Amino acid sequence: MKHIQVIDGALNCTYSIFAVEDADFEMLFPNGTDIEFNGDLVNRLGEAEASKLLTMLWERPVDKKSVVGIHGTLFYELGYKKKYYPTKRDSEMKVVL
C-alpha cells in the first residue's frame, strides 16, 4: 500500500492523503516517477481509465496523523508547477527563478 498526497489549486486545499495498492500506484506514477498532474494522467490513460482510477483513490482517504511516508504527489489545477518537475521525480525538482 502506498500513500499519495493530492494538492489542488483551491485556496482552502487540505493536502489530503489517499492510499492505493502498488499496482494502482504504478498506473498513476509510471517508470519510477512520484509526481503527476491530473491533465497528464488523463492524457496518458484516457478519461475513462483515469476516472476509474481516481474514483477508487477518493474512496481511500487516510488520516494524515497515521501516515508513515508519502510516496507520490498528484497536482490538480496547478499545471504551472510542471516547470519545477520536468522529470516528474520529487528528488529532481528544479528551482526556477
Secondary structure, 3 states (H helix, E strand, C coil): CEEEEEECCCCCCCCCEEEECHHHHHHHCHHHCCEEEHHHHHHHHCHHHHHHHHHHHHCCEECHHHCCCCCEEEECCCHHHHHHCCCCCHHHCCCCC
